[in-house]
Amino acid sequence: MKNKQWNKYTTGAVKSSFAKVLLCMSNLFLYIEKALESSSLDETIEMTRKAFALSQDVSQWVEPEGRIVKPIQYVKFPDKLVCIPPRELPRRRLGTEAGRRSFIHAIAHIEFNAIKLALDIAYRFKGLPKQFYDDWIFVANDECKHFEMLCAHLKNYDCQYGDNPSHDGLWSMAVKTEEDLIARLSLVPRYLEARGLDVTPAMLEKLYAQKDNATAAILEVILEDEVSHVEYGTKWLDYVCKQENIEREGAFFENIEHYLKGQVLGPFNRPLRLRAGFSESELSELEKRDKRR
């Protein structure tokens, strides 16, 4: 929405109210920008929480006219963090303490990336409805909760986030889709993050078999929340495709093919993916393309 044009009948109270909304929105995007550009864990979470609180308080929506979006290269991660290719990461065996520590750290890394991913989609793409920004800031706030739960749990293993090497597979896809919202929604929430819906139930079985109920309880919370996060991806991919007058499923698989070069990996959790807005035909097509079958 562009800034309103006043006329001689516009009251001072209306102008004042509009100015307050505009200031709130400017602050909202400033908080998001600060969270994205911070290499501090604490500041990233603090700015995310401020953005979430502000988004909940404001009922009106005025996107600041001329809002400047910085290139994705400005997004920062903790200096301590060492990222290596996924194939170079050691295998995690949940039957050992070292394996569980490595596993919990890996999930914490995914959740911290998820904070930045949710903030970035709200920051990077302009001109969308208020609910778009509210949804992704809500997701970022959820991811902060997950990350803090995992960091607290890591202390039981005398470990902090950043102590172990990790990979940047999630964030690298955000970089590739910096200028394409349909591609971002297709590849990040609806493919990469949706993989959590597929693999987490099996992880939970292994954790319960090892009687690691504390880690399992955290993953139960994350799994339930992630269903709604992936559903936001479906919801907004639907919206943007309708605006562009293109078919959602076709756009989804076109981007899967373009960015993943056909390397689709299953298996797929049908019940959870259906809850997250996938159609039966999408799931059947994913299963046909599954390279592991």
Steps between C-alpha positions, in 0.01 A plus 500: 500500500641841408502782749165677513442834333339746736235758411363799687242280673755261648506543875809526710398185687493298176839634397642423843361145497642437153838637604509263798422201278769602252753540782410155635546344157834674453610364838372154411719475191790659689478225765492235227797655324699516824423135575612396152820705508602392850759230559395489867265223606353711780443806282345293221248356745440833676428684171279215379296512819464879468381464142250233604362710788461799271328297229247377757427852625431666164164433337551733202760452231699763313817378333748789513520660156839454340608236753856400415581130502870421530652212302497162668878514539443736795344218704743377766547185704705440816875539444566184699294286265696276259308377195618208288336301217231261630686193373798590722299503822561196723220247541295548816432182700232562761622209711799701623515824699723658234249397235207649690694822560580526129137424410357767733754753371399421141132560579590826679684609185193430289283701739737798506507500121121482507489824704701680233300340218164610639626851568656525155183413312313766700777754437590427138167489320297820481142594424324203659201495741555566870425135580798388291737691727309401815521132405874493437585707806286255699705215351826677590380539858414129514845413370655712777309288750628179341857626487502606864357165610775318314776730627385446857502125438850513348631628833426155643768372261749777586448644151404836352366585158798547272719239668437249220536549123175535304385542140333791322263309273190687616645848474666438164154444352386835639790664320411327173136617526575853618296665223228243439222460757333206323833315494569588864161371617532186289854407605537619860178438698345251258803288422800543732309579819226254411762225513480538877144371485628191322805413711411615852257214584777245435739707715245496779472121484878469538509749788223321688676169437811651662277631785609856415163646594639852558621542141188328367274745688672793329466338159131434561446875550706586193320247280154629589602862442671417171176369351352850523823659373496287187129576464586871487723415204205334328264784588724771359611301197128465421452876542796606287419250225142629483630855477727394212222289342708183502426152631656420838600140444660578167699786652608283793635218285656739249706649782579157646639398163689824442669529839534135603571361152253220568671388821179447697548289812229316692331329666219747563271515803161519332285573809718789618549641152126489437450698823757749365297558185655261250254346258476128429618563145807691624590214733454241227725702270766539770494125558542438126806728500653350816859401417511263796226272371 
